[in-house]
Structures are given as C-alpha cells and as structure tokens.
C-alpha cells in the first residue's frame, strides 16, 4: 500500500518525510511570441509540513543553476519577502503569489506574457523548498523541469525576379530571390516549389544545383534566410509557376500551414514560320 496515497496513516517518521514533496510548474512548450510562460514552485502534502523556511526558483546556465527569485521569512516583520536576484525577470514577470504562510496557500507562482518571453527563457529550471516536517525533521526538497521554445516562421517576402518583364523568350536565364523569417525548425527553411501548365500540384524543384539555399542568419530566436533560384525558361511549357515557402511540419511542398509567395513566368509564344510554295511554269 502506498503510504502517501493510501489511508493517510503514517506508521513511521520516515514515511512522513518521504511523503513531503514539491511541485514545479512550467509551460513545457512555448510558442514564441504567442504563448505565456508560466513558472512556479509549490510544496505538496502541506498537512505534513510543519513550516516552510524558503522557496526558490533557479535556471541552469553555463556556470550552473542561478537563482531567479528566493522567497524567505523576514525576521523583523515575520512576513514573506521575495528577493528577485535577476531584476529582468521581475520587470517582465507578473506575480500570482510568493508566500510561505499559511501553508495551505504557500508557494511561488508567476508568469511572463507572450510579448515579453525571451529566447534565453528556454532551458532547465529547478524548484527548491526548504522546511521541516510535522516530525520536526529538517529537509530540502527539489524538482527540475524544462521549457522548450517553438519558433515558427512569420513572414515570406514577395519573390523578386531579374530581369523583370511580363513575358520571356525561351532559354532566358531568370534569377528568382526569396527572403523570409523562417523560425528555428528545419521545416522552416526556405524551399522552392513549382508547377507547370500540365501540373495540378506543386512539387519541389528537382535540381539543387539550380539554387543557392542561403545561410540562416540568427536574430534572437528567429532565423532569417535568403535563397536564390536560377531558372532557364523552358521551351516546352507556356508558363511555370514558382512558390517560395516555409513552415509546416515537413519539407514537402504544399503543406497546409506553410506561408508562401508565388510568381508565374510566362514563355513568349513565337509565331510559326510560314511556308511559301512557288509554282514555276515551264514550256
């Protein structure tokens, strides 16, 4: 029988200590600039705690865990006092609670609005509660959890074309350039798709030698990319429609959630050469 969730009859002091625990609250997956980041640290089974001395929340960095906020008892006022070790978090965060007493409502909880979430908020967090049990045993309980940012593409600019003209002679070399903010997911990279006058769906451009994929340039969480495609106007088709796209869950063209920019290149239809038959009358 589980001593923590059975009949609540704790036979030994060790059972009481084991059943005391903490809970860490995190928004494990955050859509960048869309979702609120919620963080918290709360003692559980509070009926087994005699008192809470401190609650802290920290984040892992290259030099180890670094405290964000520490809630302690002010010895003069005997009230809970929150010490924010990193001022940026307090400026961005909106506090829900930061209390040690009464035990039934003790805990630390705050959130950061979507428009204040930063790329550096991604990572591992640690919640620590220091206190004592009803058996007067001093103890420290901790929990760890992670936050992952999902950064989706936001824009695709209109495809630029050179030379720019309404109709092209066959075999003309045309350069198409596409720029966008493509997120961080691999499916966010720019891909070139096309369809000709005898096709219904877009498919990926078959020859990778015809385009320069372009470097991913990081700006905080968001990547940007510029890709260039070299197209030799086909003599066999009246037009070819190109699509520059990013997003979705795969690199396959035509994903329903992709953001796109389209342009159509029309081939000039040259008039057919006329044939003249000359009759020569002879004697």
C-alpha positions as CSV (number, residue, x, y, z in Angstrom):
1,X,0.0,0.0,0.0
2,X,1.3,3.5,-0.9
3,X,1.9,5.3,2.4
4,X,1.4,8.7,0.7
5,X,-1.9,7.9,-1.0
6,X,-3.4,5.0,1.0
7,X,-5.3,5.5,4.2
8,X,-3.2,8.5,5.2
9,X,-2.0,6.7,8.3
10,X,1.7,7.2,8.5
11,X,3.4,4.5,10.7
12,X,6.9,5.9,10.8
13,X,8.6,9.2,10.8
14,X,10.4,8.2,7.6
15,X,7.0,7.8,5.9
16,X,6.2,11.4,6.7
17,X,9.4,12.7,5.3
18,X,9.1,10.7,2.2
19,X,5.6,11.9,1.6
20,X,6.6,15.6,1.8
21,X,7.3,16.8,-1.7
22,X,7.3,19.8,-4.0
23,X,5.8,20.6,-7.4
24,X,7.4,22.7,-10.1
25,X,5.1,24.3,-12.7
26,X,6.4,25.2,-16.1
27,X,5.0,25.7,-19.5
28,X,7.0,23.0,-21.1
29,X,6.4,24.0,-24.7
30,X,6.0,27.7,-25.5
31,X,5.1,29.0,-29.0
32,X,7.4,32.1,-29.2
33,X,5.5,35.4,-29.2
34,X,2.2,33.5,-28.8
35,X,2.2,31.7,-25.5
36,X,2.5,32.8,-21.9
37,X,5.4,31.3,-19.9
38,X,4.2,30.1,-16.5
39,X,6.6,29.2,-13.7
40,X,6.0,28.1,-10.2
41,X,7.3,26.2,-7.1
42,X,4.9,24.8,-4.5
43,X,5.1,22.4,-1.5
44,X,2.7,19.4,-1.7
45,X,1.1,17.4,1.0
46,X,1.2,20.6,3.1
47,X,-0.5,18.9,6.1
48,X,2.8,17.1,6.6
49,X,4.9,20.2,6.7
50,X,5.5,21.9,10.0
51,X,6.7,25.1,8.3
52,X,8.4,26.5,5.1
53,X,11.6,28.4,5.6
54,X,12.3,29.3,1.9
55,X,11.2,28.7,-1.7
56,X,13.5,29.3,-4.6
57,X,13.4,29.0,-8.4
58,X,16.6,28.9,-10.4
59,X,17.6,28.4,-14.0
60,X,20.5,26.4,-15.4
61,X,23.3,28.4,-17.1
62,X,26.7,27.7,-18.4
63,X,28.0,28.2,-14.9
64,X,25.4,26.1,-13.1
65,X,22.0,26.9,-11.6
66,X,21.4,30.6,-11.0
67,X,18.7,31.9,-8.7
68,X,15.9,33.9,-10.3
69,X,13.8,34.5,-7.1
70,X,14.1,33.5,-3.4
71,X,11.2,33.8,-1.0
72,X,12.1,33.9,2.7
73,X,10.7,34.9,6.0
74,X,11.5,38.5,7.0
75,X,12.8,38.2,10.6
76,X,11.5,41.6,11.5
77,X,8.1,41.7,10.0
78,X,7.7,37.8,10.1
79,X,6.2,38.1,6.7
80,X,7.1,36.5,3.4
81,X,9.7,38.5,1.4
82,X,10.6,37.9,-2.2
83,X,14.1,38.7,-3.3
84,X,14.5,38.8,-7.1
85,X,18.1,38.0,-7.9
86,X,17.7,38.9,-11.6
87,X,15.8,42.2,-12.0
88,X,14.9,41.5,-15.6
89,X,12.7,38.6,-14.6
90,X,10.8,40.8,-12.1
91,X,10.3,43.5,-14.7
92,X,8.9,41.0,-17.2
93,X,7.0,38.8,-14.8
94,X,3.6,39.2,-13.3
95,X,3.4,37.6,-9.8
96,X,0.5,35.5,-8.8
97,X,1.8,34.5,-5.3
98,X,5.0,34.5,-3.3
99,X,4.0,33.3,0.2
100,X,5.4,30.9,2.8
101,X,2.4,31.1,5.2
102,X,-0.3,29.9,5.6
103,X,0.9,26.5,4.4
104,X,-2.4,25.8,2.6
105,X,-1.6,28.7,0.1
106,X,2.2,28.7,0.3
107,X,4.2,28.7,-2.9
108,X,5.8,30.8,-5.6
109,X,4.0,31.4,-8.9
110,X,4.3,34.0,-11.7
111,X,4.0,34.3,-15.5
112,X,5.6,36.2,-18.3
113,X,3.3,37.5,-21.0
114,X,3.9,36.2,-24.6
115,X,5.2,39.5,-25.8
116,X,7.9,39.5,-23.0
117,X,9.2,36.0,-23.5
118,X,12.8,35.9,-24.5
119,X,14.8,33.3,-26.3
120,X,17.0,32.8,-23.2
121,X,13.9,31.7,-21.2
122,X,14.3,28.2,-22.8
123,X,16.2,25.8,-20.6
124,X,16.1,23.8,-17.3
125,X,14.6,25.2,-14.1
126,X,14.9,24.0,-10.5
127,X,12.5,24.4,-7.7
128,X,13.7,24.1,-4.1
129,X,11.6,24.2,-0.9
130,X,13.4,24.3,2.5
131,X,11.4,23.5,5.6
132,X,10.5,21.0,8.3
133,X,8.0,18.2,8.7
134,X,5.5,17.6,11.5
135,X,8.0,15.2,12.9
136,X,10.4,18.1,13.3
137,X,12.8,16.8,10.6
138,X,14.6,19.5,8.6
139,X,14.6,18.7,4.9
140,X,15.2,20.2,1.4
141,X,13.0,19.1,-1.5
142,X,13.7,19.9,-5.1
143,X,12.2,19.3,-8.6
144,X,13.6,20.0,-12.1
145,X,11.7,20.6,-15.3
146,X,12.5,22.1,-18.8
147,X,11.0,24.7,-21.0
148,X,11.3,24.5,-24.8
149,X,10.6,27.3,-27.2
150,X,8.9,26.6,-30.6
151,X,9.8,29.4,-33.0
152,X,7.6,29.3,-36.1
153,X,8.1,31.2,-39.4
154,X,6.4,34.6,-39.5
155,X,7.0,36.2,-43.0
156,X,7.8,35.4,-46.6
157,X,8.5,38.4,-48.8
158,X,7.3,38.7,-52.3
159,X,9.6,36.8,-54.7
160,X,12.0,39.2,-56.6
161,X,12.8,38.4,-60.2
162,X,15.6,39.6,-62.6
163,X,15.2,40.5,-65.3
164,X,11.7,41.6,-64.6
165,X,9.4,41.5,-67.7
166,X,5.9,40.2,-68.4
167,X,6.9,37.5,-71.0
168,X,10.2,35.8,-71.6
169,X,11.8,34.2,-74.6
170,X,12.7,30.6,-74.3
171,X,16.0,29.7,-72.8
172,X,16.2,33.1,-71.0
173,X,18.0,32.7,-67.7
174,X,15.9,34.2,-64.9
175,X,17.0,34.7,-61.2
176,X,14.4,34.4,-58.5
177,X,15.2,35.6,-55.0
178,X,13.1,34.9,-51.8
179,X,13.6,36.2,-48.3
180,X,11.8,35.3,-45.1
181,X,11.9,34.9,-41.3
182,X,11.8,31.1,-41.1
183,X,11.8,30.2,-37.4
184,X,14.1,27.6,-35.9
185,X,12.6,24.3,-37.0
186,X,14.2,22.6,-40.0
187,X,10.9,22.6,-41.8
188,X,11.1,26.4,-41.6
189,X,13.9,26.7,-44.1
190,X,13.0,28.2,-47.4
191,X,12.1,25.6,-50.1
192,X,11.5,26.1,-53.8
193,X,8.4,24.5,-55.4
194,X,6.9,24.7,-58.9
195,X,4.2,23.6,-61.2
196,X,3.9,23.9,-65.0
197,X,0.8,24.2,-67.2
198,X,0.3,20.5,-67.3
199,X,0.5,20.0,-63.5
200,X,-2.0,20.4,-60.7
201,X,0.1,20.2,-57.5
202,X,3.3,21.9,-56.6
203,X,6.4,19.8,-56.2
204,X,10.0,20.5,-55.0
205,X,12.4,21.9,-57.6
206,X,14.3,18.8,-58.8
207,X,17.8,20.1,-59.3
208,X,19.5,21.5,-56.2
209,X,22.4,22.8,-58.3
210,X,20.0,25.4,-59.7
211,X,19.6,27.3,-56.4
212,X,21.6,28.8,-53.6
213,X,19.9,27.7,-50.4
214,X,21.3,30.7,-48.4
215,X,22.6,31.0,-44.9
216,X,20.5,31.0,-41.8
217,X,21.0,34.3,-40.0
218,X,20.0,34.3,-36.3
219,X,18.3,37.3,-34.8
220,X,17.4,36.4,-31.2
221,X,15.1,33.3,-31.5
222,X,14.1,33.9,-35.1
223,X,16.2,32.9,-38.2
224,X,16.1,34.7,-41.5
225,X,17.1,33.3,-44.9
226,X,17.5,34.5,-48.5
227,X,17.5,31.8,-51.2
228,X,18.1,32.3,-55.0
229,X,16.9,30.1,-57.8
230,X,18.3,30.1,-61.3
231,X,15.7,29.2,-64.0
232,X,16.2,28.6,-67.7
233,X,12.9,29.4,-69.3
234,X,11.5,26.1,-70.8
235,X,10.7,25.9,-74.5
236,X,8.1,23.2,-73.8
237,X,5.7,24.9,-71.5
238,X,3.6,28.0,-71.8
239,X,4.2,29.0,-68.2
240,X,5.8,27.8,-64.9
241,X,4.5,28.9,-61.5
242,X,7.1,29.1,-58.7
243,X,6.4,29.1,-55.0
244,X,8.8,30.0,-52.2
245,X,7.5,28.6,-49.0
246,X,8.5,27.9,-45.4
247,X,6.8,26.3,-42.3
248,X,4.6,23.3,-41.9
249,X,5.8,20.0,-40.3
250,X,7.8,18.6,-43.3
251,X,10.0,19.9,-46.1
252,X,7.4,18.6,-48.6
253,X,5.9,21.3,-50.8
254,X,2.3,22.3,-50.3
255,X,1.8,21.9,-46.5
256,X,-1.4,23.5,-45.4
257,X,0.2,25.6,-42.7
258,X,3.1,26.9,-44.8
259,X,3.5,30.6,-45.6
260,X,4.2,31.3,-49.3
261,X,5.0,33.7,-52.1
262,X,4.1,32.9,-55.7
263,X,5.2,34.2,-59.1
264,X,4.5,32.9,-62.6
265,X,6.9,33.1,-65.6
266,X,5.2,33.1,-69.0
267,X,7.0,32.0,-72.1
268,X,6.7,34.1,-75.2
269,X,4.9,32.1,-77.9
270,X,6.9,32.6,-81.1
271,X,4.8,32.7,-84.3
272,X,5.2,29.7,-86.6
273,X,7.3,30.2,-89.7
274,X,5.2,30.4,-92.9
275,X,5.9,28.2,-95.8
276,X,5.5,29.6,-99.4
277,X,5.2,27.2,-102.3
278,X,6.2,28.7,-105.7
279,X,5.0,27.1,-108.9
280,X,7.3,27.5,-111.9
281,X,5.6,27.3,-115.3
282,X,7.8,25.7,-117.9
283,X,7.5,25.4,-121.6
